[in-house]
Amino acid sequence: MISHTMIVSFPPTIPDADLDQYLQDIEAVMRESGRIGSFAARRHIRVAADDHSPVFAATAIVRIDVEDRAALDAAFAVPGVEELIGRWQARYPYQVVWANHEPF
């Protein structure tokens, strides 16, 4: 089992409804891939120290669990992933970092 954890940072101007839609869109594409075991997304809980982050402060955290490396590669190669990323990047340029790891 591999967990793919993404930390996503949108501009602070993104409306709550749009962030919710982004998370729903990511979940839908991943579930439609048929390659994931589970999906979870949560909003970042902002604190004062976020203003001093050396890279960026998160807006949301997404965790996708897959069976193995092949499933992870396949999930991100399904039709719709590139279009989804391009559409959201055009609306709200965002940054993302991720880590692939064993489940905690």
Residue pairs with C-beta under 8 A, 6 or more apart in sequence:
1 37
1 65
1 66
1 67
1 68
1 102
1 103
2 65
2 66
2 67
2 68
2 69
2 71
2 72
2 100
2 101
2 102
3 63
3 64
3 65
3 100
3 101
3 102
3 103
3 104
4 63
4 64
4 65
4 66
4 72
4 98
4 99
4 100
5 61
5 62
5 63
5 98
5 99
5 100
5 101
6 61
6 62
6 63
6 64
6 96
6 97
6 98
7 58
7 61
7 96
7 97
7 98
8 22
8 58
8 59
8 60
8 61
8 62
8 94
8 95
8 96
9 56
9 57
9 58
9 59
9 94
9 95
9 96
10 19
10 22
10 59
10 60
10 92
10 94
11 92
11 93
11 94
13 92
14 22
14 59
14 92
18 91
18 92
19 43
19 59
19 60
22 60
22 88
22 92
23 41
23 60
23 62
25 84
25 88
26 41
26 62
26 84
27 39
27 41
29 78
29 80
29 81
29 84
30 36
30 39
30 64
30 75
31 39
32 78
32 80
33 74
33 75
33 78
35 66
35 67
35 71
35 72
35 74
35 75
35 78
36 64
36 65
36 66
36 71
36 75
37 65
37 66
37 67
38 63
38 64
38 65
39 62
39 63
39 64
39 65
40 62
40 63
41 60
41 61
41 62
41 63
42 60
42 61
43 59
43 60
44 50
44 57
44 58
44 59
44 60
44 61
46 57
50 57
51 57
55 97
56 95
59 94
64 72
64 75
65 103
66 72
66 75
72 100
88 94
